[in-house]
Amino acid sequence: MDTPDPAPSPASTTSSPSAHSIRPRRVSFDWQRTPLHWIPDEPTATHVINVLHLLLPAGERWFVKVFKEALPLVTDPELLKDVKGFMGQEATHSVQHSYVLDHLAEQGLDTSEYTRHVDWMFDVLLGERPPAWLPVAPREWLRFRLSLIAAIEQFTAVLGDWILRAEGLERAEPDEVMLDLLRWHGAEEVEHRAVAFDMYQHTGGTGLPRYARRIEGMAITAPVLLWLWGVGAAYLIRHDPQLRGTLPYTLREHNKAVRKGLLPSWRELGAAIPRYLRRSYHPSQEGSLRAAVEYLATSPAARAAAGAIGRAAAS
């Protein structure tokens, strides 16, 4: 098993620059042959993972919007370079996951009723201006939303590390295109695991208020994500045209999938929270950058994207 990468120097309290360059990869995927239940005979595990496609198109567009608002506050040139790379990766993730929603709709599973609520949450509730009932200064509203992104990215890094190591999922012989999408995305989440945290630390003020807001961000993010995931999985299973309401989403079915290695364990996800709450915490300890880069070097979609860039440069 890969060991975590070395911790950054404690001398830096804002960014943790490294020699590794964060850059978007303009990948594409062909969904024509991907079945609705892309993990064979495992509809619960399939749809629990499919919740990613419900949340990420709007969520990652929102990440980019919030970071764009905060760019004028960044004074560290290395962090600014990483942030721009992060924004490019997140924009690509949003687009590719939205294509999966189109594919689900083509197979008779319309997700628009659910995603309308997700769009409203990110675009309106967490938009550029705070809700009228919440009197907060614009700078504090921006810092609050950056704290939410940093907390969300804690979970995406953990999930990215899990999907790269998910031997049980691989043994289940899932659709190869979907597995590549998830592992490409997971590898990039590990690759940029520290950027949102560093962005928040750099722009979120100083001392105890910055740390307290970081705790607040996680205190809101963890239960909301759990609720969105449960509701989303139940929605997908209930509207699955192949199930026709015969299989409800239950913790028992979920836990069966966990025991098979098809989903991350509750313990693995829950343990990410106390790590994040440590005052000395830094996300460079999540997963292995080496494993992420190795997968990106072999991913069919990432290799095809790199080849297309090389051909364009040579012409």
VOBA-1610 file (N, C-alpha, C; in pm, whole numbers, padded with zeros to 5 digits, always signed):
BEGIN
Met+00084-00119+00000Met+00000+00000+00000Met+00088+00124+00000Asp+00044+00225-00077Asp+00122+00348-00083Asp+00117+00420+00050Thr+00227+00484+00084Thr+00231+00565+00205Thr+00203+00710+00169Pro+00150+00789+00265Pro+00123+00929+00235Pro+00251+01002+00197Asp+00233+01109+00120Asp+00347+01189+00081Asp+00397+01269+00199Pro+00522+01312+00195Pro+00578+01388+00307Pro+00497+01513+00336Ala+00490+01550+00464Ala+00417+01670+00503Ala+00492+01794+00456Pro+00416+01903+00429Pro+00482+02025+00389Pro+00561+02086+00504Ser+00650+02174+00471Ser+00728+02242+00574Ser+00639+02324+00663Pro+00655+02315+00797Pro+00573+02395+00886Pro+00599+02544+00874Ala+00702+02583+00802Ala+00731+02725+00787Ala+00627+02796+00705Ser+00552+02721+00622Ser+00451+02783+00537Ser+00315+02769+00600Thr+00244+02880+00618Thr+00109+02876+00674Thr+00004+02905+00570Thr+00045+02928+00446Thr-00053+02956+00342Thr-00052+02845+00239Ser+00038+02846+00149Ser+00040+02745+00045Ser+00154+02646+00069Ser+00142+02532+00001Ser+00247+02431+00011Ser+00292+02397-00128Pro+00363+02485-00197Pro+00401+02462-00335Pro+00490+02340-00349Ser+00477+02273-00460Ser+00560+02157-00488Ser+00603+02163-00634Ala+00692+02072-00671Ala+00738+02069-00809Ala+00632+02014-00903His+00530+01949-00848His+00427+01888-00932His+00332+01994-00985Ser+00309+01994-01115Ser+00222+02093-01179Ser+00079+02038-01188Ile-00017+02117-01143Ile-00158+02080-01152Ile-00215+02141-01279Arg-00265+02055-01368Arg-00314+02103-01496Arg-00437+02022-01537Pro-00529+02085-01607Pro-00646+02010-01655Pro-00609+01917-01769Arg-00680+01806-01779Arg-00664+01712-01889Arg-00798+01707-01963Arg-00798+01741-02089Arg-00922+01755-02165Arg-00969+01618-02214Val-01018+01539-02121Val-01056+01401-02150Val-01196+01396-02211Ser-01229+01281-02268Ser-01366+01253-02313Ser-01391+01104-02297Phe-01519+01068-02288Phe-01557+00929-02265Phe-01671+00892-02358Asp-01671+00768-02404Asp-01777+00718-02491Asp-01871+00632-02407Trp-01995+00680-02389Trp-02090+00612-02300Trp-02184+00517-02373Gln-02164+00497-02503Gln-02262+00421-02581Gln-02284+00279-02528Arg-02179+00216-02476Arg-02191+00075-02434Arg-02202+00060-02282Thr-02211+00169-02209Thr-02217+00160-02062Thr-02359+00129-02017Pro-02381+00016-01949Pro-02517-00019-01907Pro-02563+00066-01789Leu-02692+00065-01764Leu-02747+00142-01652Leu-02687+00094-01521His-02682-00037-01502His-02618-00094-01383His-02476-00131-01422Trp-02386-00033-01412Trp-02251-00052-01464Trp-02165-00138-01371Ile-02211-00163-01247Ile-02153-00270-01166Ile-02249-00388-01180Pro-02212-00496-01249Pro-02307-00602-01279Pro-02377-00658-01154Asp-02510-00663-01160Asp-02594-00720-01054Asp-02581-00647-00921Glu-02538-00522-00924Glu-02522-00444-00801Glu-02585-00305-00817Pro-02720-00299-00824Pro-02784-00169-00846Pro-02764-00071-00731Thr-02760-00121-00606Thr-02741-00028-00493Thr-02605+00038-00499Ala-02499-00042-00514Ala-02365+00016-00522Ala-02353+00108-00643Thr-02411+00066-00756Thr-02408+00149-00876Thr-02465+00287-00848His-02583+00292-00786His-02650+00420-00769His-02594+00502-00653Val-02538+00437-00553Val-02471+00516-00448Val-02354+00593-00509Ile-02278+00528-00597Ile-02169+00598-00664Ile-02223+00698-00765Asn-02335+00666-00829Asn-02393+00756-00928Asn-02436+00891-00869Val-02451+00898-00737Val-02485+01027-00676Val-02379+01131-00708Leu-02255+01087-00729Leu-02150+01180-00771Leu-02194+01260-00893His-02258+01192-00989His-02298+01259-01112His-02410+01360-01087Leu-02488+01338-00982Leu-02595+01432-00948Leu-02540+01560-00886Leu-02434+01547-00806Leu-02383+01660-00727Leu-02273+01738-00797Leu-02188+01669-00873Leu-02066+01732-00919Leu-02082+01835-01031Pro-02173+01818-01127Pro-02181+01921-01231Pro-02207+02060-01173Ala-02307+02074-01087Ala-02335+02206-01027Ala-02231+02241-00922Gly-02190+02143-00841Gly-02096+02170-00732Gly-01962+02219-00782Glu-01911+02157-00886Glu-01777+02196-00931Glu-01781+02324-01014Arg-01893+02351-01081Arg-01908+02484-01142Arg-01904+02592-01034Trp-01967+02562-00920Trp-01970+02656-00809Trp-01831+02677-00751Phe-01753+02570-00738Phe-01615+02584-00691Phe-01541+02688-00776Val-01554+02674-00907Val-01482+02763-00998Val-01529+02907-00981Lys-01660+02927-00967Lys-01713+03063-00949Lys-01658+03126-00821Val-01660+03053-00712Val-01614+03107-00584Val-01464+03137-00590Phe-01388+03046-00649Phe-01244+03071-00659Phe-01215+03191-00748Lys-01296+03210-00853Lys-01276+03326-00939Lys-01299+03455-00861Glu-01398+03455-00771Glu-01421+03571-00684Glu-01300+03598-00594Ala-01236+03491-00549Ala-01127+03505-00452Ala-00991+03528-00515Leu-00977+03513-00646Leu-00846+03526-00711Leu-00776+03658-00678Pro-00847+03773-00673Pro-00776+03898-00642Pro-00712+03900-00504Leu-00751+03809-00416Leu-00695+03806-00281Leu-00566+03725-00271Val-00532+03653-00377Val-00417+03563-00373Val-00291+03641-00406Thr-00198+03643-00313Thr-00071+03714-00332Thr+00048+03621-00351Asp+00027+03491-00333Asp+00133+03391-00347Asp+00132+03340-00492Pro+00236+03365-00572Pro+00233+03325-00713Pro+00225+03174-00733Glu+00288+03096-00645Glu+00279+02950-00657Glu+00138+02901-00629Leu+00076+02956-00526Leu-00062+02919-00497Leu-00154+02960-00612Leu-00132+03079-00667Leu-00215+03125-00778Leu-00207+03030-00896Lys-00089+02980-00924Lys-00073+02883-01033Lys-00150+02754-01003Asp-00139+02705-00878Asp-00212+02584-00841Asp-00362+02605-00846Val-00408+02722-00802Val-00551+02751-00802Val-00606+02752-00944Lys-00533+02810-01036Lys-00579+02813-01174Lys-00583+02672-01234Gly-00484+02588-01198Gly-00488+02450-01241Gly-00606+02376-01182Phe-00632+02399-01054Phe-00748+02341-00985Phe-00877+02381-01055Met-00891+02508-01089Met-01013+02556-01154Met-01033+02487-01290Gly-00924+02470-01363Gly-00935+02401-01492Gly-00976+02256-01475Gln-00921+02188-01376Gln-00960+02048-01352Gln-01105+02038-01310Glu-01148+02125-01220Glu-01286+02118-01171Glu-01387+02148-01281Ala-01355+02241-01369Ala-01444+02270-01480Ala-01460+02148-01570Thr-01349+02077-01595Thr-01356+01956-01678Thr-01435+01847-01608His-01417+01830-01478His-01495+01731-01404His-01645+01759-01419Ser-01683+01885-01403Ser-01824+01923-01411Ser-01883+01881-01546Val-01813+01910-01653Val-01862+01880-01787Val-01876+01729-01806Gln-01774+01653-01768Gln-01776+01509-01793Gln-01885+01438-01712His-01908+01482-01589His-02015+01420-01511His-02152+01459-01563Ser-02166+01576-01621Ser-02295+01615-01679Ser-02329+01526-01798Tyr-02228+01479-01871Tyr-02253+01387-01982Tyr-02309+01253-01931Val-02267+01212-01812Val-02322+01089-01755Val-02471+01106-01726Leu-02512+01225-01678Leu-02654+01250-01655Leu-02732+01240-01786Asp-02675+01289-01894Asp-02740+01275-02025Asp-02756+01128-02061His-02653+01049-02032His-02658+00906-02063His-02764+00835-01978Leu-02774+00871-01851Leu-02878+00813-01766Leu-03016+00847-01820Ala-03035+00970-01864Ala-03164+01011-01919Ala-03197+00931-02045Glu-03097+00906-02128Glu-03119+00825-02249Glu-03162+00683-02215Gln-03124+00635-02096Gln-03161+00500-02053Gln-03290+00499-01970Gly-03358+00611-01966Gly-03487+00618-01898Gly-03481+00662-01753Leu-03365+00708-01707Leu-03352+00754-01569Leu-03329+00905-01570Asp-03437+00981-01557Asp-03432+01126-01560Asp-03397+01178-01421Thr-03291+01257-01412Thr-03244+01306-01282Thr-03277+01453-01259Ser-03350+01516-01350Ser-03368+01662-01343Ser-03445+01706-01220Glu-03537+01624-01171Glu-03613+01662-01051Glu-03520+01680-00931Tyr-03419+01595-00922Tyr-03323+01606-00811Tyr-03222+01717-00836Thr-03167+01722-00957Thr-03059+01817-00984Thr-03108+01961-00982Arg-03237+01985-01002Arg-03289+02122-00988Arg-03264+02175-00847His-03283+02089-00748His-03260+02131-00609His-03111+02154-00583Val-03026+02071-00642Val-02881+02088-00626Val-02837+02219-00691Asp-02890+02247-00810Asp-02857+02373-00877Asp-02897+02492-00791Trp-03016+02486-00733Trp-03063+02597-00650Trp-02972+02616-00528Met-02930+02507-00467Met-02846+02516-00348Met-02716+02590-00379Phe-02652+02552-00490Phe-02523+02614-00522Phe-02539+02752-00585Asp-02634+02767-00676Asp-02644+02892-00751Asp-02714+03003-00674Val-02810+02968-00588Val-02890+03069-00519Val-02853+03075-00371Leu-02870+02965-00300Leu-02843+02965-00156Leu-02699+03001-00125Leu-02606+02949-00207Leu-02462+02973-00185Leu-02403+03061-00295Gly-02484+03146-00352Gly-02440+03232-00461Gly-02349+03345-00417Glu-02320+03435-00508Glu-02225+03542-00481Glu-02271+03634-00368Arg-02404+03650-00354Arg-02457+03733-00246Arg-02523+03643-00142Pro-02505+03672-00016Pro-02570+03589+00088Pro-02720+03605+00083Pro-02795+03507+00131Pro-02942+03521+00138Pro-02980+03645+00218Ala-03095+03702+00183Ala-03139+03827+00247Ala-03153+03814+00398Trp-03184+03693+00444Trp-03206+03673+00587Trp-03076+03652+00664Leu-02963+03655+00593Leu-02834+03630+00659Leu-02745+03754+00648Pro-02746+03842+00749Pro-02665+03964+00741Pro-02517+03935+00765Val-02440+03931+00659Val-02298+03902+00669Val-02224+03986+00566Ala-02106+04033+00602Ala-02026+04115+00512Ala-01979+04033+00392Pro-01965+04096+00274Pro-01925+04021+00154Pro-01796+03942+00172Arg-01694+04000+00237Arg-01568+03928+00255Arg-01587+03804+00343Glu-01669+03817+00448Glu-01695+03702+00535Glu-01775+03595+00463Trp-01867+03635+00377Trp-01945+03539+00298Trp-01854+03461+00204Leu-01759+03530+00144Leu-01663+03463+00057Leu-01578+03366+00138Arg-01529+03409+00252Arg-01448+03320+00335Arg-01527+03197+00380Phe-01653+03216+00415Phe-01738+03104+00456Phe-01750+03003+00343Arg-01777+03050+00221Arg-01792+02956+00109Arg-01660+02887+00076Leu-01548+02958+00091Leu-01418+02892+00073Leu-01395+02783+00178Ser-01444+02806+00300Ser-01430+02703+00404Ser-01513+02580+00370Leu-01629+02600+00307Leu-01710+02486+00264Leu-01638+02406+00156Ile-01577+02475+00061Ile-01507+02405-00047Ile-01389+02325+00009Ala-01316+02385+00103Ala-01203+02314+00163Ala-01251+02186+00232Ala-01365+02194+00302Ala-01419+02076+00370Ala-01467+01972+00270Ile-01534+02016+00164Ile-01580+01921+00061Ile-01461+01850-00002Glu-01355+01926-00028Glu-01238+01867-00091Glu-01167+01766-00001Gln-01189+01777+00129Gln-01137+01673+00219Gln-01200+01538+00183Phe-01331+01538+00161Phe-01400+01414+00128Phe-01368+01368-00014Thr-01355+01460-00109Thr-01323+01417-00245Thr-01183+01357-00251Ala-01090+01407-00169Ala-00957+01347-00165Ala-00963+01205-00108Val-01041+01186-00003Val-01056+01053+00057Val-01122+00958-00043Leu-01227+01005-00111Leu-01294+00921-00210Leu-01201+00893-00329Gly-01123+00993-00368Gly-01029+00971-00477Gly-00925+00866-00443Asp-00874+00871-00321Asp-00779+00771-00276Asp-00844+00633-00272Trp-00970+00628-00226Trp-01039+00499-00218Trp-01057+00438-00356Ile-01104+00517-00453Ile-01135+00460-00585Ile-01008+00410-00654Leu-00895+00472-00625Leu-00769+00425-00684Leu-00726+00291-00625Arg-00772+00261-00503Arg-00733+00137-00435Arg-00844+00033-00430Ala-00958+00059-00495Ala-01079-00022-00476Ala-01070-00156-00549Glu-01000-00250-00488Glu-00983-00381-00551Glu-01115-00457-00559Gly-01200-00443-00456Gly-01329-00510-00458Gly-01415-00463-00574Leu-01413-00335-00601Leu-01488-00281-00714Leu-01431-00333-00845Glu-01300-00340-00855Glu-01239-00391-00977Glu-01273-00539-00999Arg-01275-00617-00890Arg-01309-00760-00902Arg-01453-00780-00950Ala-01540-00683-00924Ala-01680-00694-00966Ala-01697-00672-01116Glu-01587-00642-01186Glu-01586-00622-01332Glu-01685-00514-01375Pro-01669-00392-01325Pro-01758-00283-01365Pro-01728-00241-01509Asp-01815-00159-01563Asp-01794-00104-01695Asp-01660-00030-01698Glu-01577-00060-01795Glu-01441-00006-01799Glu-01439+00146-01818Val-01533+00198-01895Val-01535+00342-01919Val-01571+00417-01791Met-01672+00367-01718Met-01711+00433-01594Met-01599+00424-01491Leu-01533+00310-01483Leu-01424+00296-01387Leu-01311+00392-01421Asp-01284+00410-01549Asp-01179+00504-01588Asp-01219+00647-01553Leu-01346+00684-01577Leu-01392+00817-01537Leu-01370+00840-01389Leu-01412+00743-01307Leu-01403+00759-01162Leu-01258+00764-01116Arg-01173+00681-01176Arg-01033+00680-01132Arg-00956+00800-01186Trp-00986+00844-01309Trp-00925+00969-01357Trp-00963+01085-01266His-01093+01094-01234His-01138+01202-01147His-01077+01187-01008Gly-01078+01066-00954Gly-01021+01044-00822Gly-00874+01078-00816Ala-00800+01043-00921Ala-00656+01074-00924Ala-00633+01225-00924Glu-00716+01299-00999Glu-00700+01445-00999Glu-00740+01506-00864Glu-00837+01443-00796Glu-00872+01492-00662Glu-00755+01474-00565Val-00686+01362-00574Val-00567+01343-00491Val-00458+01439-00535Glu-00444+01459-00664Glu-00341+01548-00717Glu-00357+01690-00664His-00481+01740-00658His-00501+01878-00611His-00562+01884-00471Arg-00541+01779-00392Arg-00604+01762-00261Arg-00582+01880-00167Ala-00470+01952-00180Ala-00437+02058-00084Ala-00473+02197-00132Val-00517+02212-00257Val-00532+02347-00313Val-00644+02425-00245Ala-00761+02363-00227Ala-00872+02436-00165Ala-00839+02472-00021Phe-00773+02381+00050Phe-00733+02409+00188Phe-00633+02525+00191Asp-00534+02520+00104Asp-00435+02628+00100Asp-00498+02760+00060Met-00595+02754-00031Met-00665+02876-00071Met-00740+02936+00047Tyr-00807+02850+00124Tyr-00879+02901+00241Tyr-00781+02958+00344Gln-00674+02886+00372Gln-00576+02934+00471Gln-00517+03068+00429His-00498+03086+00301His-00435+03207+00249His-00530+03327+00252Thr-00659+03303+00231Thr-00755+03413+00216Thr-00854+03422+00332Gly-00848+03329+00425Gly-00951+03319+00529Gly-00922+03394+00657Gly-00833+03491+00653Gly-00801+03565+00774Gly-00687+03499+00850Thr-00678+03528+00978Thr-00566+03476+01058Thr-00616+03423+01191Gly-00529+03345+01257Gly-00551+03305+01396Gly-00677+03224+01420Leu-00731+03244+01539Leu-00847+03165+01584Leu-00969+03180+01495Pro-01005+03301+01447Pro-01122+03311+01359Pro-01111+03224+01234Arg-00992+03219+01174Arg-00974+03135+01056Arg-00994+02988+01090Tyr-00938+02944+01201Tyr-00954+02804+01242Tyr-01099+02773+01278Ala-01165+02864+01349Ala-01304+02843+01389Ala-01394+02832+01266Arg-01368+02913+01165Arg-01449+02908+01043Arg-01424+02777+00969Arg-01301+02726+00978Arg-01270+02597+00916Arg-01352+02486+00982Ile-01363+02490+01114Ile-01446+02392+01186Ile-01592+02407+01146Glu-01637+02532+01138Glu-01775+02558+01096Glu-01803+02501+00958Gly-01708+02518+00866Gly-01726+02465+00732Gly-01746+02314+00731Met-01665+02243+00811Met-01681+02098+00818Met-01809+02060+00892Ala-01845+02134+00996Ala-01967+02103+01072Ala-02091+02113+00986Ile-02089+02200+00886Ile-02202+02212+00793Ile-02189+02110+00679Thr-02070+02096+00627Thr-02049+02012+00509Thr-02079+01865+00534Ala-02028+01808+00643Ala-02041+01663+00665Ala-02186+01617+00671Pro-02273+01677+00754Pro-02412+01629+00757Pro-02489+01659+00628Val-02460+01773+00565Val-02532+01805+00440Val-02494+01707+00331Leu-02366+01673+00318Leu-02325+01574+00219Leu-02389+01438+00246Leu-02392+01398+00373Leu-02454+01270+00408Leu-02601+01269+00367Trp-02671+01379+00394Trp-02813+01388+00359Trp-02832+01387+00208Leu-02752+01466+00136Leu-02764+01470-00010Leu-02737+01334-00071Trp-02640+01261-00014Trp-02605+01131-00070Trp-02717+01030-00047Gly-02772+01029+00075Gly-02880+00935+00103Gly-03002+00962+00019Val-03042+01088+00010Val-03158+01125-00070Val-03132+01097-00218Gly-03011+01126-00264Gly-02978+01103-00405Gly-02980+00955-00441Ala-02923+00870-00356Ala-02923+00726-00384Ala-03066+00672-00385Ala-03147+00717-00289Ala-03287+00673-00284Ala-03361+00718-00410Tyr-03333+00840-00455Tyr-03399+00892-00577Tyr-03363+00805-00698Leu-03235+00776-00715Leu-03192+00699-00832Leu-03251+00559-00831Ile-03253+00494-00716Ile-03307+00358-00708Ile-03458+00360-00732Arg-03526+00460-00677Arg-03672+00470-00693Arg-03713+00496-00838His-03629+00570-00912His-03663+00606-01049His-03595+00517-01154Asp-03522+00417-01110Asp-03454+00326-01202Asp-03558+00246-01279Pro-03565+00261-01413Pro-03669+00191-01489Pro-03654+00040-01490Gln-03533-00010-01462Gln-03513-00154-01460Gln-03556-00216-01327Leu-03560-00136-01222Leu-03602-00187-01091Leu-03751-00170-01067Arg-03808-00064-01123Arg-03952-00036-01113Arg-04001-00041-00968Gly-03921+00020-00879Gly-03962+00031-00740Gly-03952-00095-00659Thr-03887-00199-00712Thr-03882-00327-00640Thr-03772-00332-00534Leu-03675-00238-00541Leu-03562-00241-00448Leu-03548-00105-00382Pro-03584-00091-00255Pro-03563+00038-00188Pro-03416+00054-00149Tyr-03376+00178-00127Tyr-03241+00203-00077Tyr-03243+00186+00074Thr-03167+00091+00126Thr-03161+00065+00269Thr-03016+00059+00315Leu-02995+00085+00443Leu-02861+00074+00498Leu-02810-00069+00489Arg-02902-00165+00500Arg-02861-00305+00491Arg-02798-00335+00355Glu-02863-00291+00247Glu-02808-00313+00114Glu-02678-00234+00095His-02676-00112+00147His-02555-00031+00138His-02439-00101+00208Asn-02462-00150+00328Asn-02354-00213+00405Asn-02309-00344+00342Lys-02399-00415+00275Lys-02359-00535+00201Lys-02258-00498+00091Ala-02284-00386+00023Ala-02193-00340-00082Ala-02060-00297-00022Val-02062-00237+00096Val-01938-00198+00164Val-01856-00322+00195Arg-01920-00426+00247Arg-01847-00549+00283Arg-01785-00615+00160Lys-01846-00598+00045Lys-01790-00653-00079Lys-01678-00567-00135Gly-01655-00451-00075Gly-01552-00361-00126Gly-01597-00276-00242Leu-01729-00266-00263Leu-01783-00188-00375Leu-01802-00042-00339Leu-01804-00013-00208Leu-01820+00123-00158Leu-01721+00145-00044Pro-01681+00270-00019Pro-01594+00296+00096Pro-01670+00274+00226Ser-01598+00239+00331Ser-01662+00213+00460Ser-01699+00343+00530Trp-01798+00334+00618Trp-01836+00449+00699Trp-01719+00495+00785Arg-01641+00399+00836Arg-01527+00434+00921Arg-01424+00514+00843Glu-01398+00473+00719Glu-01300+00541+00636Glu-01343+00686+00608Leu-01471+00704+00580Leu-01521+00838+00553Leu-01527+00922+00682Gly-01576+00859+00790Gly-01590+00933+00915Gly-01457+00976+00973Ala-01353+00893+00955Ala-01221+00925+01012Ala-01159+01047+00946Ala-01209+01085+00829Ala-01156+01203+00762Ala-01191+01331+00837Ile-01296+01327+00918Ile-01341+01449+00987Ile-01248+01489+01101Pro-01219+01400+01198Pro-01128+01442+01305Pro-00989+01478+01255Arg-00943+01412+01147Arg-00813+01452+01091Arg-00818+01598+01047Tyr-00925+01633+00979Tyr-00938+01769+00926Tyr-00947+01873+01038Leu-01004+01834+01151Leu-01025+01928+01260Leu-00899+01955+01342Arg-00795+01876+01325Arg-00671+01904+01395Arg-00614+02037+01348Arg-00571+02119+01441Arg-00521+02251+01403Arg-00397+02241+01316Ser-00318+02135+01333Ser-00195+02120+01255Ser-00216+02048+01122Tyr-00341+02019+01090Tyr-00370+01935+00972Tyr-00331+02002+00841His-00287+01918+00746His-00270+01961+00608His-00307+01845+00516Pro-00384+01870+00407Pro-00434+01761+00323Pro-00330+01686+00243Ser-00204+01730+00244Ser-00100+01656+00173Ser-00085+01515+00229Gln-00144+01489+00345Gln-00136+01355+00405Gln-00246+01262+00356Glu-00336+01312+00271Glu-00444+01229+00219Glu-00399+01157+00092Gly-00401+01025+00096Gly-00370+00948-00022Gly-00225+00958-00065Ser-00200+00919-00188Ser-00064+00916-00242Ser-00060+00987-00376Leu+00017+01094-00383Leu+00034+01163-00510Leu+00098+01071-00613Arg+00189+00987-00568Arg+00255+00894-00659Arg+00153+00802-00727Ala+00062+00746-00647Ala-00040+00656-00704Ala-00130+00731-00801Ala-00164+00855-00768Ala-00250+00933-00856Ala-00182+00960-00989Val-00057+01002-00985Val+00016+01033-01108Val+00037+00907-01191Glu+00062+00795-01125Glu+00080+00668-01199Glu-00049+00630-01271Tyr-00164+00650-01205Tyr-00288+00616-01276Tyr-00311+00711-01394Leu-00286+00838-01374Leu-00308+00935-01482Leu-00218+00906-01601Ala-00106+00840-01577Ala-00016+00804-01687Ala-00068+00683-01765Thr-00161+00607-01707Thr-00213+00487-01773Thr-00361+00496-01807Ser-00432+00593-01754Ser-00575+00608-01781Ser-00600+00619-01931Pro-00688+00535-01988Pro-00716+00546-02132Pro-00761+00686-02174Ala-00849+00747-02095Ala-00898+00880-02132Ala-00789+00984-02122Ala-00709+00980-02015Ala-00602+01078-01999Ala-00494+01060-02105Arg-00463+00934-02140Arg-00363+00910-02244Arg-00413+00960-02379Ala-00542+00938-02407Ala-00598+00988-02533Ala-00595+01140-02540Ala-00625+01204-02427Ala-00621+01351-02423Ala-00479+01402-02446Ala-00381+01337-02381Ala-00241+01378-02399Ala-00197+01356-02542Gly-00241+01245-02604Gly-00206+01218-02743Gly-00263+01322-02837Ala-00387+01366-02810Ala-00449+01467-02895Ala-00374+01598-02887Ile-00328+01634-02767Ile-00249+01757-02750Ile-00117+01746-02826Gly-00054+01628-02815Gly+00072+01608-02885Gly+00057+01617-03037Arg-00051+01559-03088Arg-00073+01564-03234Arg-00101+01707-03280Ala-00177+01782-03197Ala-00208+01920-03232Ala-00081+02005-03232Ala+00008+01979-03136Ala+00132+02056-03128Ala+00225+02025-03246Ala+00219+01900-03294Ala+00307+01859-03401Ala+00258+01904-03539Ser+00130+01936-03549Ser+00075+01972-03681Ser+00101+02117-03717
//
